[in-house]
Amino acid sequence: MSPPSDRAVPTGRDGDWGLRARGESARCRACGASHPEDEMDDAGWCASCQADLARRTRRAPHLIAAAIVLPFAVWTLLGGRFDVLPSYAWLLPLAAAYYLGYRIGREVVRGYARWTRAKLGPFG
């Protein structure tokens, strides 16, 4: 016979969904204030800190996307004439590059902003 499984023994801990259902309070990882658990986002930030983060990081992704696309746009429209496509046909790849640059820039800027504003945990 096989020994009984360890998984059958209850641990006495609730999952994250149990904490959110009860509405216990938790500290915001950015400002340190206490808020109900159901008002926090997945990273542990309160609504006011989320709004402040969105306001502070509004322009930077556009600058990153422009820095990616602008040299390519100047090169394609002014310098490099390709026989494959006319110059106006390069607008679609440039728009796609801008969109991808914006998405990448948004993730990088938000990740950096969260990293720099996050309060240190119990070991920091």
C-alpha positions in Angstrom: 0.0 0.0 0.0 1.1 3.5 -0.7 1.4 6.1 2.1 -1.3 8.7 2.4 -0.9 11.8 0.3 0.4 15.0 1.9 -2.2 17.0 -0.1 -5.1 15.5 1.8 -3.9 17.3 5.0 -5.3 20.9 5.2 -2.8 23.6 5.7 -5.0 26.0 7.5 -4.2 28.9 5.1 -6.6 30.5 2.7 -5.6 31.4 -0.9 -5.5 34.9 -2.1 -9.1 34.8 -3.1 -10.1 34.2 0.5 -8.3 37.3 1.6 -10.0 39.4 -1.1 -13.5 38.0 -0.2 -13.1 39.0 3.5 -11.8 42.5 2.7 -8.9 42.5 5.1 -6.7 45.5 5.0 -3.2 45.5 3.4 -0.5 48.1 3.0 0.1 49.8 -0.3 3.6 48.9 -1.6 4.1 52.4 -2.9 2.8 54.8 -0.2 2.6 52.4 2.7 -1.0 53.4 3.7 -3.5 50.8 4.8 -6.3 50.0 2.3 -8.9 47.2 1.9 -7.4 44.3 0.1 -10.1 44.4 -2.7 -9.0 47.9 -3.7 -5.4 46.9 -4.4 -4.2 45.9 -7.8 -2.1 42.8 -8.5 1.1 44.5 -7.7 -0.2 45.7 -4.3 -0.7 49.4 -5.2 -3.8 51.4 -4.1 -6.0 53.4 -6.5 -4.4 56.8 -5.8 -0.9 55.4 -6.4 -2.0 53.7 -9.6 -3.4 57.0 -10.9 -0.2 58.8 -9.9 1.8 56.2 -11.8 -0.4 56.6 -14.9 0.0 60.4 -14.8 3.8 60.3 -14.4 4.3 57.7 -17.1 2.1 59.1 -19.8 4.6 60.8 -22.1 7.7 58.6 -21.8 6.4 55.6 -23.9 5.7 58.0 -26.8 9.3 59.3 -26.5 10.7 55.8 -26.6 8.6 54.8 -29.6 9.6 58.0 -31.4 13.2 57.3 -30.7 12.8 53.9 -32.3 10.8 55.0 -35.3 12.3 58.4 -36.2 15.7 57.2 -37.5 14.0 54.5 -39.6 11.5 57.0 -41.0 14.1 59.5 -41.9 16.2 56.8 -43.6 13.3 55.3 -45.6 11.8 58.6 -46.7 14.9 60.6 -47.4 17.9 58.4 -47.9 17.1 54.8 -48.7 15.0 54.4 -51.8 13.9 50.8 -52.1 12.6 49.4 -55.4 10.4 46.9 -53.5 7.8 49.4 -52.3 7.0 53.1 -53.0 7.9 55.5 -50.1 4.3 55.9 -48.9 3.9 52.1 -48.5 6.5 52.2 -45.7 4.0 54.0 -43.5 2.3 50.8 -42.4 5.6 49.2 -41.1 6.5 52.5 -39.5 3.1 52.6 -37.7 3.6 49.0 -36.6 7.0 49.8 -35.3 5.7 52.8 -33.4 2.9 50.7 -31.8 5.4 48.0 -30.7 7.8 50.6 -29.5 5.0 52.3 -27.5 4.0 49.0 -25.9 7.5 48.1 -25.0 8.2 51.6 -23.7 5.1 51.5 -21.6 6.1 48.2 -19.9 9.7 49.4 -19.3 8.7 52.8 -17.9 6.0 51.4 -15.7 8.2 48.6 -14.4 11.0 51.1 -13.6 8.5 53.4 -11.9 7.1 50.6 -9.8 10.5 49.4 -8.9 11.8 52.8 -7.8 8.6 53.8 -5.9 8.0 50.4 -4.2 8.6 50.3 -0.4 11.1 47.8 0.7 9.7 44.7 2.3 10.4 43.4 5.8 14.0 42.5 4.9 14.9 45.8 3.3 
